Amino acid sequence: MDSSNLVLAIFNRCIDDCGSPPNAKEDGDSSYVGYYQNIYGEQWILRVDSLTGKVTLQGGDSGWANTFDVTNGPSPDLVMDIDELAWLEVCLRTIYPEK
């Protein structure tokens, strides 16, 4: 795809110990991509698999390589503050407005 069609590009703000950030571009596997960054620069990327409907979340502070299934809401393994949880809730309502 031509880069002139690019809507948004975001730099990784996490330290090297967090690992390599995922490539979160929207493509054939992702029907929805969400991004959040808090005031401390902590970043989250949410993706919906267009084939399965599975919703996954990755964050720099939790290690970019770790993927959390949030299809049915926040994972008990996630450590998120109130603003991050509010963002996640809005994303899930956007994806599944009937819930």
C-alpha atoms as one frame of an Amber mdcrd trajectory, in Angstrom:
protein
   0.000   0.000   0.000   1.234   3.491  -0.859   2.407   5.454   2.215   0.371
   8.434   0.983  -2.658   6.455   2.230  -1.188   6.239   5.752  -3.494   7.720
   8.380  -1.414   7.365  11.539   2.125   6.344  12.481   3.210   6.125  16.135
   6.676   5.791  17.599   7.447   3.271  20.331   8.030   5.206  23.552   8.927
   2.193  25.684  12.412   1.239  26.802  14.300  -1.536  25.010  13.535  -3.993
  27.849   9.874  -3.969  26.742  10.838  -5.739  23.514   9.984  -4.912  19.944
   6.598  -3.299  19.411   4.042  -5.121  17.276   3.229  -4.011  13.781  -0.321
  -2.854  14.352  -1.212  -1.877  10.831  -4.711  -2.596   9.699  -4.625  -5.430
   7.201  -6.551  -8.534   6.207  -6.247  -9.983   9.725  -7.321  -6.901  11.664
 -10.686  -5.274  11.145 -10.186  -2.798  14.010  -7.045  -1.335  15.554  -7.145
   0.882  18.650  -4.304   2.821  20.275  -3.944   4.454  23.677  -1.105   6.324
  25.324  -1.364   7.663  28.856   0.319  10.792  30.245   3.404   8.745  31.165
   3.908   7.513  27.598   2.702   3.969  28.347   1.202   2.542  25.173  -1.524
  -0.013  24.408  -2.567  -1.523  21.078  -5.893  -3.324  20.662  -6.745  -5.451
  17.631  -9.782  -7.383  16.465  -9.232 -10.444  14.280 -11.746 -10.037  11.478
 -12.064 -13.798  10.969 -12.547 -14.938  14.573 -13.778 -11.799  16.334 -11.070
 -12.299  18.973  -9.931  -9.056  20.613  -6.326  -8.859  21.786  -4.359  -6.248
  23.665  -0.628  -5.602  23.858   1.189  -3.031  25.968   4.745  -1.874  26.182
   4.962  -1.928  29.968   3.606  -5.471  30.075   6.136  -6.498  27.422   5.182
  -6.090  23.778   5.485  -9.849  23.213   2.658 -10.572  25.691  -0.816 -10.704
  24.180  -3.948 -10.581  26.335  -7.340 -11.857  25.191  -9.863  -9.144  26.067
 -12.722 -10.411  23.895 -14.937 -10.696  26.979 -13.447  -7.782  28.892 -10.213
  -7.117  30.761  -8.017 -10.096  31.503  -7.304 -10.721  35.206  -3.618 -10.741
  34.222  -3.755  -7.115  33.072  -2.558  -4.237  35.213  -4.328  -1.118  33.962
  -5.223   2.159  35.640  -8.732   3.620  35.590  -8.150   5.694  32.440  -6.701
   2.734  30.545  -9.660   0.587  31.592 -12.069   3.324  30.450 -10.356   3.388
  27.027 -10.600  -0.401  26.776 -14.298  -0.270  27.663 -14.968   2.339  24.951
 -13.112   0.205  22.387 -15.114  -2.893  23.314 -18.408  -0.935  23.117 -17.339
   0.337  19.692 -16.626  -3.187  18.501 -19.644  -4.811  20.187 -22.290  -2.085
  20.644 -24.953  -4.667  21.519 -23.160  -5.799  24.718
